[in-house]
Amino acid sequence: MIALRRQYFLSYAAIGSVTPLLTVFLRDEGGFSFFEIGIALALMGIPTLTSPPLLTLLADRNIDPRRLLGGAAVCSAIVLTTMFFTQNFPLTLVLFFFHGLAAVAMIPLQDGYFFSLAEERRQRGEATVEYPTVRIWGTLGYIVPSLLLYYPLLRGAEVRAILPCAVFFCLLTLINSFTLPSTASRAVKKVIKSRVPSGEALRMLYGPNVRWLAIGLFFAYFAAMNYYTFIGNYLDEVVRIPKPYIGLIIVFGVLIEVFCTLSMPWLQKWFRLKGIILIGFCCMAGRMLLLAWFPTPLTAVLTQLGHGFEVLALYVSPVMFLNRLASNSFRNSIQGVFSMSVSGTARVSGCLLAAFVAGHFGMKANFLIGGVLGIFGFLIIALLFSRIPRPEEQLVDSPVQPETP
């Protein structure tokens, strides 16, 4: 599992190189308006509607997921390199689309790869590790680029320095993909080939006991995009925090995420996955409302304290829960189908909403709307979603029996 931990570290480092200051780069050096920034991010999110389910379907259909991960890293590296040398607005939008095509598929693909590998080892009676202990390496990887870029930005480097940093980690991700262990044998894959993994995954995801979780998470992701689309610009233009410190403030929240991820077994024991999701939604809604009402540097720092629970609710707990629903025939595909139908759709529509609101009413209004949507998602899951299966109830290649928390 060492190579897999490196995979998470490097792939998230590539993401962490770009994400904190991407919208600042587009506004300061690309001359983008808020509406144009939202359009660009929406274009980057459009591939989530096709790329994750397609690539995870290929992974379930006997295409080596290691080669898919390497190919996604190469595509991202080429696109980001081209973006570094261009200031043409239409070309930049096209590049955002192709960057999203590769980058957004990498996370559900490597999640599905991890769960397939872990299940295969479990069936052979070998020792396995829990998802949070591997996912935490992604968190650590996300932190590193902001630390590496702090001094160059402090010394006056252009914000576009985020792009070569991301390309560097993409190339390391490609190299590491050749060290990953192989998963299921071809004989097993031939059995799976007789089915349609994405169809099975979609039926399970929108079954009667699970659809309210999917709907609640949709509103949560929709709300989160009101925050993530313009948080860099908000800290820069409204709160007036110097650019070198914006990444550090965001990294402070990610450091909290490290401790929350390490505490996941204890948190799951006491609150279960549903409780963790609800706590995270409260933290998300509270953070956005506080930033809207109190736009100060102190608020910007203190509201990062809830970032860890928010990440557990949006990006860790749902992945673990989806794996409990999956059988070996669609263990990869359920991650991709979820990315398409829930988080991907919310990402695109959320970016477009954020662009419209920021352009017409200002960035504070974005956070107010996001806070309200987060509360709405909380109420849906708290009141309408009631069943979470235990891991020990999961039967390979058969439906799981639910447990009432």
Secondary structure, 3 states (H helix, E strand, C coil): CHHHHHHHHHHHHHHHHHHHHHHHHHHHCCCCCHHHHHHHHHHHHHHHHCHHHHHHHHHHCCCCHHHHHHHHHHHHHHHHHHHHCCCCHHHHHHHHHHHHHHHHHHHHHHHHHHHHHHHHHHHCCCCCCCHHHHHHHHHHHHHHHHHHHHHHHHCCCCHHHHHHHHHHHHHHHHHHHCCCCCCCCHHHHHHHCCCCHHHHHHHHHCCCCCHHHHHHHHHHHHHHHHHHCCHHHHHHHHCCCCHHHHHHHHHHHHHHHHHHHHCHHHHHHHHHHHHHHHHHHHHHHHHHHHHHHCCCHHHHHHHHHHHHHHHHHHHHHHHHHHHHHCCHHHCCHHHHHHHHHHHHHHHHHHHHHHHHHHHHHCHHHHHHHHHHHHHHHHHHHHHHCCCCCCHHHCCCCCCCCCCCC
